[in-house]
Amino acid sequence: MQAVIHHMGGQVDVLDAPMQTRANIAGGAKYEFLTSGLVKKVTLASNYIRAMDLSPQKLLPVTKGYALHQTITLENKWVTLGGGWFHGDNFFAPLGDNLFQSISQFDNSLVREKRDMVTFKFLFEKTIMRGVYLGIRYETYYDLQRKWNDFVYGLNITVNGNVFKGIIKSR
């Protein structure tokens, strides 16, 4: 179970903008199992997410919606592969990814009631040296209604405190 409630405005607010309170409440199940061979772990997950506008003055064109998100993930020491299906019906998320929402975050009058997307994720992580990690990612999102593909890719280097072990000696 998860819940995110986003509130903006109220008694101490000097702006003339109306108070907003929006929430997402989610429940789901996740099953992980370890395997031998090339794939070390498989994860199956399914989530139901409820979207609600709890604001006294409704500014969105819809006040409630929902989403379903099912995923499968395969992992080994360096690589994670994931696939999923997302279905949204009047779904909105105050702090969520804009790509999955039925209502545009930039113009509330732009609404796509139903959203169906197939997702794919590739992640690679390798230890370069103690405390330093190289990561490469590629994610793609295919919108079934629009017949449109969006993607994101990235390269990151993560450094944590372990890189300094043995360099700094206590007195």
Secondary structure, 3 states (H helix, E strand, C coil): CEEEEEEECCCCCCCCCCCEEEEEEEEEEEEEEECCCCCCEEEEEEEEEEEEECCCCCCCCCCEEEEEEEEEEEECCCEEEEEEEEEEECCCCCCCCHHHCCECCCCCCCECCEEEEEEEEEEEEEEEECCEEEEEEEEEEEECCCCEEEEEEEEEEEECHHHHCCCCCCC
